[in-house]
Every structure is written in C-alpha cells, then in structure tokens.
Amino acid sequence: MAVALVAGVSRFACVLVAHFAAAAVERCEPALREQPLAVLSARVDSPNVGREGAPTANKKIAPTIKKIVDANAAARERHVRPGMTETEAAARCPTLVTRPLIDEHAAAARHALLEAVLAVSPRIEDGGAGIVYVDTAGLERLIGEPAAIGRRLVHQARTVGLVARVGLAGSRTAARVAAASASVPVTVIPPGRERATLAGVPLGVLDLDPELTATLARWGVRTLGELAALPREGVTMRLGPAGLRAHDQALGRDHEPFRPWTLPPFWEEAQGLEWEIDSLEVLTVVLETVLTRLGGRLGAAALAADVLDIRLGLASGGHHARVVSLAYPMSEVKPMLALVALDLEGHPPPAPVTRVAVSAHPIRAQMGQGGLWQPPVPAIRDLVSVLARLAALVGVDSLGSPALLDSHRPDAFAMLAFSPPIESDAPARGDATEPRLALRRMRPARRVDVAMAGERPTRVDAQHVVACAGPWRASGEWWDTEAWARDEWDVALGDGALCRLARDCLTGHWYLDGLYD
C-alpha cells in the first residue's frame, strides 16, 4: 500500500470515503465498483406547477426530470458530474449504470463506517456522510507508527465494504484536506507543518460556498497557500465569518471542538426493492445480502448479535415484523439466515414484500477455550442450525435451558434462551474422590400406592418398606391458586432399592419422586 509520509507524530486522523452516495450503492452491489455509476434523484420541473404545489389548469404536467446526485470515479473520468440530467450524463457516457438514491443505503453505510473505525479508537467523531475523525492519541503504543494506524483504518473500512483514504495530522481540518487531496490511501503530516504541506492544494477541496469561491477567484486566490497568505483582519472585514472559517481551514486549524460519537442501541441494514417479492426463496436471497452487510459490521467492531428484528415493508402499505432470538451470540451470516428463514417459513408475510430491514442488538461476545477433559463443543453454526430446526418442530417456547427459580417448590424452573454451559475443570487423574449418593429424579413422577401404619409408610405397591426417614414437609403459595403442600420420605424397599416418596397433601396422592444411585 502506497503511503505519503512526512516523519512525525500525528494526533488526529480523517477517514474519508469519496463520492459517498455512490460508494453506498457499491457497498450493496459490489459488482458496480468497476463500472461507471451514477446515483439519481427525481424532481418535477417547477414552471408548470402552481403556487400551491398543484399543476396549473392551462399547462401540462411537467415530466419527472432525473438528476445526478453523485457519481463514482469511473463515471467522473467520463465527465459525468452531479447536477446533470440523466439524459445528458448518458450522452457523455453510454455505458453509464444508474441507481436511485435510497436513504437507507446511505444511512447504513454511514453507520457501518463509524462502527468499523470505532474498533480502532474509542474516540471518534462523525464528520458527515463519508467522513470520520479519529483521535489517535496513544494508539502508537498499540498499533505502531502513524502510517500503520492509517493502514489499519483503511483495512477496517474495507471490512464493511467501503474504500477509504486516510489523512493523519495535528488537526482534524488538516487531516481531512490531506485525505481529500491525496492520491494514495494513507497520507501523514506532522503537527506544525500543516500550512506548508497543504499550501499547494487547490481551493476547491474545502467545498466552500459558491459565492465565496467566486469572490476568492476574482482576487486571484486558487490554492490554500494563497488563501492562508491573505491578511486575517482584511478577510474578516470583507468576507465575514464564512471567510474567517475558510482562512482557518487553509491554515489547518480546527474551528469547532471534538464531539465524540457513541454506538447506537441497535444496528440496522435495509434494502429497498424495485419489484415485489412473493416467494420465500427469493426473499431469502435478499435477506442474505442484507445480513452479509450486517455481519460484516458486527465482525469489524468485534461484536455479536443476540436478537434480530426483521421488518418487511409490504405492497399493501403495511409491515410484517418478526423478532428472532438467536440461540448464541453470533455475527456469522449462514446461521443467522437459517434462523430468519425458518421463522418466516412458520410466519410468512401476508402480502408481497417491497422492502427488507434487519436490525441487530449488539453485545460483546464472550471468548473462551474448552477444558482438556471435556468433549469438544459443537461449532456454533452446527449448533444454531440444530436449534433452529428444533424450534420449528416444537416451538420457540418449548426450547431452551431450564433455570431453577428461587423457590421451595420442587421443580420450580423457567426456560431461558439456550447457552452452552461453562464446565469446571475436571479433577486430575489419580485424585481420590469420596463416593457420593445421587438422587435420580423421575420426570414426571410416577403415581404409586402406599400403605401406612400410623404416619409411616409400610408398603410401596408390592414392595415391603424395610426402613424409612421423614417426613420432610414443605408448602408454599398458599395465597394463590397455585398453592402446594407435600410430605417427602426416603424409604428402603425389600428389593434393595432406595427411593424418594412424595405425598401431595392437597390431593392425598403418593408419587415415586426419584431413585438413589
């Protein structure tokens, strides 16, 4: 990777994705990267529209005119520029590929870039569409020299499907100008050399107001160095706050304080459709595309999803929403797709689908290593696939991990989402262990006939009771309809069996509750 480097230490980095609206479309359709691409927006020509926004009675309704909002580098090389009509752009570039502007694509790409950069530094700032500022103070000890930090940021952007250039300098403004004006992926400028290094950069890189640009052009100002050389007092007097801000930018000075960006509570990827989908098989293909982008974002930020929210826009104008709880936190696409597909197979949308949106609740995945004496745990994708099929057969409410409740009531438990148990280390071989007596509970408990002598059991079905201990009495929830009360006995039978008996005090029935091993 080519790096333009001036030795020194930098404190800020700017991650810049050029032509961001086109880059957001290329992220959804990677095959378009090598083709001239233009992003279109539509408007209605205003001369044939009345003051209240309705067409005038004596004029025809103007046709919809599609304008170029953005174009990628390949299209710009063929002289396609924003503001052109689609017809004019097609005349300049017959092979031009066009796509409509979809706000969800741009929003998802913007958040994906922020989240990817956040994995490198905990302090980042959202500088607008396709621009992220990074506080790199202290990263040298973790990553290395400034050029290495820049390469890491470029790599992180690529993991979420975006091609970025990175500038590093002592200020955010200088870092952004360096990234915007460079032809290499990483450019490093040492603090204190911003003005000298950026002096030859064209003035257009600042994206100033057209009137201000025209005024400076009449003054003969074409580069940042020429703008920085103007007297500051004269710029302030003649151009006002906008001119003063431009002068600060030419000097490489930051005009506003650093505003850290924080993670949103959930991440979303969406896909608008130009046609209606009424087949689950075709819908699965679209879901795979959306989940691939979402999984890439999670993986770049070292996060995993434990819940997926599926929201499908319908041709009828409504929505079909589903919440898919994952059996294990993950960012892999195939198991997530299997879960979503099985859920939609059991709960299909009531109308054709025109839009797909998937949001994830991110968590930090717990990493661990199995012990030496435990069997290897199954791969996450295999485990999730099995659980998804079981959920489709028995229902989500009947699948999970039982957890004991804080209650004296026997067998009081709740079903929680399944997670692999954490096994403790097995004792070393050769260690002496004391023999223990284990109670094997019967699920469900078996109904038995018990003969009593006074308050002590003497016979269980056809077996004579040799010895017994008890009763142990317990009761609870007497204030509710779920009230319970039972007596428990440990008895030794004539055939050598040692078992646990339980008597339901409310019904008088006896049960064989378990056997001792």
C-alpha positions, 0 to 999 in steps of 0.5 A: 500500500502506497503511503505519503509520509512526512516523519512525525507524530500525528494526533488526529486522523480523517477517514474519508470515503469519496463520492459517498452516495455512490460508494453506498450503492457499491457497498450493496452491489459490489459488482458496480465498483468497476463500472461507471455509476451514477446515483439519481434523484427525481424532481418535477420541473417547477414552471408548470406547477402552481403556487400551491404545489398543484399543476396549473389548469392551462399547462401540462404536467411537467415530466419527472426530470432525473438528476445526478446526485453523485457519481463514482470515479469511473463515471467522473473520468467520463465527465459525468458530474452531479447536477446533470440530467440523466439524459445528458450524463448518458450522452457523455457516457453510454455505458453509464449504470444508474441507481436511485438514491435510497436513504437507507443505503446511505444511512447504513453505510454511514453507520457501518463506517463509524462502527468499523473505525470505532474498533480502532479508537474509542474516540471518534467523531462523525464528520458527515456522510463519508467522513470520520475523525479519529483521535489517535492519541496513544494508539502508537503504543498499540498499533505502531507508527502513524502510517500503520494506524492509517493502514489499519483504518483503511483495512477496517473500512474495507471490512464493511465494504467501503474504500477509504483514504486516510489523512493523519495530522495535528488537526482534524481540518488538516487531516481531512484536506490531506485525505481529500487531496491525496492520491494514495490511501494513507497520507501523514503530516506532522503537527506544525507543518500543516500550512506548508504541506497543504499550501499547494492544494487547490481551493476547491477541496474545502467545498466552500460556498459558491459565492465565496469561491467566486469572490476568492477567484476574482482576487486571484486566490486558487490554492490554500497557500494563497488563501492562508497568505491573505491578511486575517483582519482584511478577510474578516472585514470583507468576507465575514465569518464564512471567510474567517472559517475558510482562512482557518481551514487553509491554515489547518486549524480546527474551528469547532471542538471534538464531539465524540460519537457513541454506538447506537442501541441497535444496528440496522441494514435495509434494502429497498426493492424495485419489484415485489417479492412473493416467494420465500426463496427469493426473499431469502436471497435478499435477506442474505445480502442484507445480513452479509452487510450486517455481519460484516459490521458486527465482525469489524467492531468485534461484536455479536448479535443476540436478537434480530428484528426483521421488518418487511415493508409490504405492497399493501402499505403495511409491515410484517415484523418478526423478532428472532432470538438467536440461540448464541451470540453470533455475527456469522451470516449462514446461521443467522439466515437459517434462523430468519428463514425458518421463522418466516417459513412458520410466519410468512408475510401476508402480502408481497414484500417491497422492502427488507430491514434487519436490525441487530442488538449488539453485545460483546461476545464472550471468548473462551477455550474448552477444558482438556477433559471435556468433549469438544463443543459443537461449532456454533453454526452446527449448533444454531442450525440444530436449534433452529430446526428444533424450534420449528418442530416444537416451538420457540417456547418449548426450547431452551435451558431450564433455570431453577427459580428461587423457590421451595417448590420442587421443580420450580424452573423457567426456560431461558434462551439456550447457552452452552454451559461453562464446565469446571475443570475436571479433577486430575487423574489419580485424585481420590474422590469420596463416593457420593449418593445421587438422587435420580429424579423421575420426570414426571413422577410416577403415581404409586400406592402406599400403605401406612401404619400410623404416619409411616409408610409400610408398603410401596405397591408390592414392595415391603418398606424395610426402613424409612426417614421423614417426613420432610414437609414443605408448602408454599403459595398458599395465597394463590391458586397455585398453592402446594403442600407435600410430605417427602420420605426416603424409604428402603424397599425389600428389593434393595432399592432406595427411593424418594416418596412424595405425598401431595397433601392437597390431593392425598396422592403418593408419587415415586419422586426419584431413585438413589444411585 
